[in-house]
Each structure stands twice: as C-alpha cells, then as structure tokens.
C-alpha cells in the first residue's frame, strides 16, 4: 500500500513551504532542480525539515491544508517537536 506524506521544507530565504508527496526525497529533489512549486523555484535550495506519513491521500491532503493555515511560529514549533 502506498504511503502519503506531508512535508515542510526550509527555503534559502528562511521561509517555509508545506507540501504533499508520495515520495518526499524525489519531491525535494524536484524542488531543488526548479521543477517543484513556483514558490520554491526562486527560493532554492530547499532543505527537508519535517514530514508526516499517512495511509491515505485524503488524510495527507487534509493535514497539508491544516498545516498551511498555521502561523510561521506554529510551524516552527511543529518542526521542533519533530
């Protein structure tokens, strides 16, 4: 069964980007090649700082949306909790 991931990367400008992927390592590599989201394309390189795994795409996308609503400080606390 496929795993579904929600991840946070830290960009070159110290901003945070939250996303969804089935393969986090490949997705981060795409971001760093400029093939990811427009947001990260101009903020390379990015570094993976946090990830969560889910059994279903639906669960992962709901969590991605939830994290995207968080303030920067709340995201940093989530990353710190690990």
mmCIF file of the C-alpha atoms, coordinates in Angstrom:
data_MODEL
# 
_entry.id   MODEL 
# 
loop_
_atom_site.group_PDB 
_atom_site.id 
_atom_site.type_symbol 
_atom_site.label_atom_id 
_atom_site.label_alt_id 
_atom_site.label_comp_id 
_atom_site.label_asym_id 
_atom_site.label_entity_id 
_atom_site.label_seq_id 
_atom_site.pdbx_PDB_ins_code 
_atom_site.Cartn_x 
_atom_site.Cartn_y 
_atom_site.Cartn_z 
_atom_site.occupancy 
_atom_site.B_iso_or_equiv 
_atom_site.pdbx_formal_charge 
_atom_site.auth_seq_id 
_atom_site.auth_comp_id 
_atom_site.auth_asym_id 
_atom_site.auth_atom_id 
_atom_site.pdbx_PDB_model_num 
ATOM 1  C CA . UNK A 1 1  ? 0.000  0.000  0.000   1.00 0.00 ? 1  UNK A CA 1 
ATOM 2  C CA . UNK A 1 2  ? 1.299  3.434  -0.914  1.00 0.00 ? 2  UNK A CA 1 
ATOM 3  C CA . UNK A 1 3  ? 2.293  5.912  1.749   1.00 0.00 ? 3  UNK A CA 1 
ATOM 4  C CA . UNK A 1 4  ? 1.355  9.573  1.514   1.00 0.00 ? 4  UNK A CA 1 
ATOM 5  C CA . UNK A 1 5  ? 3.476  12.325 3.025   1.00 0.00 ? 5  UNK A CA 1 
ATOM 6  C CA . UNK A 1 6  ? 3.068  15.889 4.187   1.00 0.00 ? 6  UNK A CA 1 
ATOM 7  C CA . UNK A 1 7  ? 6.371  17.714 4.383   1.00 0.00 ? 7  UNK A CA 1 
ATOM 8  C CA . UNK A 1 8  ? 7.859  21.085 5.234   1.00 0.00 ? 8  UNK A CA 1 
ATOM 9  C CA . UNK A 1 9  ? 10.982 22.416 3.557   1.00 0.00 ? 9  UNK A CA 1 
ATOM 10 C CA . UNK A 1 10 ? 13.028 25.403 4.621   1.00 0.00 ? 10 UNK A CA 1 
ATOM 11 C CA . UNK A 1 11 ? 13.898 27.656 1.696   1.00 0.00 ? 11 UNK A CA 1 
ATOM 12 C CA . UNK A 1 12 ? 17.072 29.662 1.055   1.00 0.00 ? 12 UNK A CA 1 
ATOM 13 C CA . UNK A 1 13 ? 15.328 32.842 2.235   1.00 0.00 ? 13 UNK A CA 1 
ATOM 14 C CA . UNK A 1 14 ? 14.421 31.089 5.532   1.00 0.00 ? 14 UNK A CA 1 
ATOM 15 C CA . UNK A 1 15 ? 10.747 30.784 4.571   1.00 0.00 ? 15 UNK A CA 1 
ATOM 16 C CA . UNK A 1 16 ? 8.831  27.524 5.000   1.00 0.00 ? 16 UNK A CA 1 
ATOM 17 C CA . UNK A 1 17 ? 6.925  25.633 2.316   1.00 0.00 ? 17 UNK A CA 1 
ATOM 18 C CA . UNK A 1 18 ? 4.431  22.849 3.075   1.00 0.00 ? 18 UNK A CA 1 
ATOM 19 C CA . UNK A 1 19 ? 3.536  20.222 0.510   1.00 0.00 ? 19 UNK A CA 1 
ATOM 20 C CA . UNK A 1 20 ? 2.212  16.736 -0.229  1.00 0.00 ? 20 UNK A CA 1 
ATOM 21 C CA . UNK A 1 21 ? 4.069  13.889 -1.938  1.00 0.00 ? 21 UNK A CA 1 
ATOM 22 C CA . UNK A 1 22 ? 4.109  10.129 -2.344  1.00 0.00 ? 22 UNK A CA 1 
ATOM 23 C CA . UNK A 1 23 ? 7.923  10.183 -2.358  1.00 0.00 ? 23 UNK A CA 1 
ATOM 24 C CA . UNK A 1 24 ? 9.401  13.003 -0.288  1.00 0.00 ? 24 UNK A CA 1 
ATOM 25 C CA . UNK A 1 25 ? 13.012 12.547 -1.375  1.00 0.00 ? 25 UNK A CA 1 
ATOM 26 C CA . UNK A 1 26 ? 12.082 12.752 -5.064  1.00 0.00 ? 26 UNK A CA 1 
ATOM 27 C CA . UNK A 1 27 ? 9.835  15.742 -4.426  1.00 0.00 ? 27 UNK A CA 1 
ATOM 28 C CA . UNK A 1 28 ? 12.534 17.681 -2.574  1.00 0.00 ? 28 UNK A CA 1 
ATOM 29 C CA . UNK A 1 29 ? 14.974 16.870 -5.393  1.00 0.00 ? 29 UNK A CA 1 
ATOM 30 C CA . UNK A 1 30 ? 12.442 18.269 -7.894  1.00 0.00 ? 30 UNK A CA 1 
ATOM 31 C CA . UNK A 1 31 ? 12.098 21.445 -5.828  1.00 0.00 ? 31 UNK A CA 1 
ATOM 32 C CA . UNK A 1 32 ? 15.885 21.827 -5.870  1.00 0.00 ? 32 UNK A CA 1 
ATOM 33 C CA . UNK A 1 33 ? 16.027 21.340 -9.648  1.00 0.00 ? 33 UNK A CA 1 
ATOM 34 C CA . UNK A 1 34 ? 13.467 24.103 -10.125 1.00 0.00 ? 34 UNK A CA 1 
ATOM 35 C CA . UNK A 1 35 ? 10.754 21.629 -11.138 1.00 0.00 ? 35 UNK A CA 1 
ATOM 36 C CA . UNK A 1 36 ? 8.678  21.947 -7.990  1.00 0.00 ? 36 UNK A CA 1 
ATOM 37 C CA . UNK A 1 37 ? 6.238  24.630 -6.983  1.00 0.00 ? 37 UNK A CA 1 
ATOM 38 C CA . UNK A 1 38 ? 6.622  28.183 -8.277  1.00 0.00 ? 38 UNK A CA 1 
ATOM 39 C CA . UNK A 1 39 ? 7.140  29.309 -4.685  1.00 0.00 ? 39 UNK A CA 1 
ATOM 40 C CA . UNK A 1 40 ? 10.248 27.188 -4.183  1.00 0.00 ? 40 UNK A CA 1 
ATOM 41 C CA . UNK A 1 41 ? 11.599 27.693 -7.704  1.00 0.00 ? 41 UNK A CA 1 
ATOM 42 C CA . UNK A 1 42 ? 13.019 31.111 -6.799  1.00 0.00 ? 42 UNK A CA 1 
ATOM 43 C CA . UNK A 1 43 ? 13.942 30.146 -3.226  1.00 0.00 ? 43 UNK A CA 1 
ATOM 44 C CA . UNK A 1 44 ? 16.361 27.293 -3.867  1.00 0.00 ? 44 UNK A CA 1 
ATOM 45 C CA . UNK A 1 45 ? 17.932 25.360 -2.367  1.00 0.00 ? 45 UNK A CA 1 
ATOM 46 C CA . UNK A 1 46 ? 15.349 23.877 -0.047  1.00 0.00 ? 46 UNK A CA 1 
ATOM 47 C CA . UNK A 1 47 ? 16.030 21.514 2.848   1.00 0.00 ? 47 UNK A CA 1 
ATOM 48 C CA . UNK A 1 48 ? 13.576 18.975 4.248   1.00 0.00 ? 48 UNK A CA 1 
ATOM 49 C CA . UNK A 1 49 ? 12.913 19.846 7.902   1.00 0.00 ? 49 UNK A CA 1 
ATOM 50 C CA . UNK A 1 50 ? 9.727  17.911 8.714   1.00 0.00 ? 50 UNK A CA 1 
ATOM 51 C CA . UNK A 1 51 ? 7.500  15.113 7.432   1.00 0.00 ? 51 UNK A CA 1 
ATOM 52 C CA . UNK A 1 52 ? 4.470  13.071 8.464   1.00 0.00 ? 52 UNK A CA 1 
ATOM 53 C CA . UNK A 1 53 ? 3.210  9.858  6.866   1.00 0.00 ? 53 UNK A CA 1 
ATOM 54 C CA . UNK A 1 54 ? -0.409 8.852  6.188   1.00 0.00 ? 54 UNK A CA 1 
ATOM 55 C CA . UNK A 1 55 ? -2.135 5.766  4.823   1.00 0.00 ? 55 UNK A CA 1 
ATOM 56 C CA . UNK A 1 56 ? -4.471 7.683  2.507   1.00 0.00 ? 56 UNK A CA 1 
ATOM 57 C CA . UNK A 1 57 ? -4.111 10.637 0.185   1.00 0.00 ? 57 UNK A CA 1 
ATOM 58 C CA . UNK A 1 58 ? -7.235 12.174 1.694   1.00 0.00 ? 58 UNK A CA 1 
ATOM 59 C CA . UNK A 1 59 ? -5.757 12.189 5.210   1.00 0.00 ? 59 UNK A CA 1 
ATOM 60 C CA . UNK A 1 60 ? -2.493 13.668 3.960   1.00 0.00 ? 60 UNK A CA 1 
ATOM 61 C CA . UNK A 1 61 ? -4.170 16.426 1.951   1.00 0.00 ? 61 UNK A CA 1 
ATOM 62 C CA . UNK A 1 62 ? -6.356 17.387 4.923   1.00 0.00 ? 62 UNK A CA 1 
ATOM 63 C CA . UNK A 1 63 ? -3.270 17.615 7.116   1.00 0.00 ? 63 UNK A CA 1 
ATOM 64 C CA . UNK A 1 64 ? -1.383 19.605 4.457   1.00 0.00 ? 64 UNK A CA 1 
ATOM 65 C CA . UNK A 1 65 ? -4.234 22.124 4.371   1.00 0.00 ? 65 UNK A CA 1 
ATOM 66 C CA . UNK A 1 66 ? -4.261 22.317 8.174   1.00 0.00 ? 66 UNK A CA 1 
ATOM 67 C CA . UNK A 1 67 ? -0.512 22.976 8.383   1.00 0.00 ? 67 UNK A CA 1 
ATOM 68 C CA . UNK A 1 68 ? -0.700 25.587 5.612   1.00 0.00 ? 68 UNK A CA 1 
ATOM 69 C CA . UNK A 1 69 ? -3.130 27.523 7.827   1.00 0.00 ? 69 UNK A CA 1 
ATOM 70 C CA . UNK A 1 70 ? -0.616 27.588 10.698  1.00 0.00 ? 70 UNK A CA 1 
ATOM 71 C CA . UNK A 1 71 ? 1.382  30.686 11.538  1.00 0.00 ? 71 UNK A CA 1 
ATOM 72 C CA . UNK A 1 72 ? 5.133  30.555 10.981  1.00 0.00 ? 72 UNK A CA 1 
ATOM 73 C CA . UNK A 1 73 ? 5.674  30.198 14.740  1.00 0.00 ? 73 UNK A CA 1 
ATOM 74 C CA . UNK A 1 74 ? 3.275  27.273 14.957  1.00 0.00 ? 74 UNK A CA 1 
ATOM 75 C CA . UNK A 1 75 ? 5.058  25.563 12.035  1.00 0.00 ? 75 UNK A CA 1 
ATOM 76 C CA . UNK A 1 76 ? 8.417  26.113 13.754  1.00 0.00 ? 76 UNK A CA 1 
ATOM 77 C CA . UNK A 1 77 ? 7.036  24.572 16.956  1.00 0.00 ? 77 UNK A CA 1 
ATOM 78 C CA . UNK A 1 78 ? 5.793  21.567 14.958  1.00 0.00 ? 78 UNK A CA 1 
ATOM 79 C CA . UNK A 1 79 ? 9.241  21.156 13.383  1.00 0.00 ? 79 UNK A CA 1 
ATOM 80 C CA . UNK A 1 80 ? 10.919 21.435 16.791  1.00 0.00 ? 80 UNK A CA 1 
ATOM 81 C CA . UNK A 1 81 ? 8.606  18.764 18.264  1.00 0.00 ? 81 UNK A CA 1 
ATOM 82 C CA . UNK A 1 82 ? 9.732  16.607 15.355  1.00 0.00 ? 82 UNK A CA 1 
# 
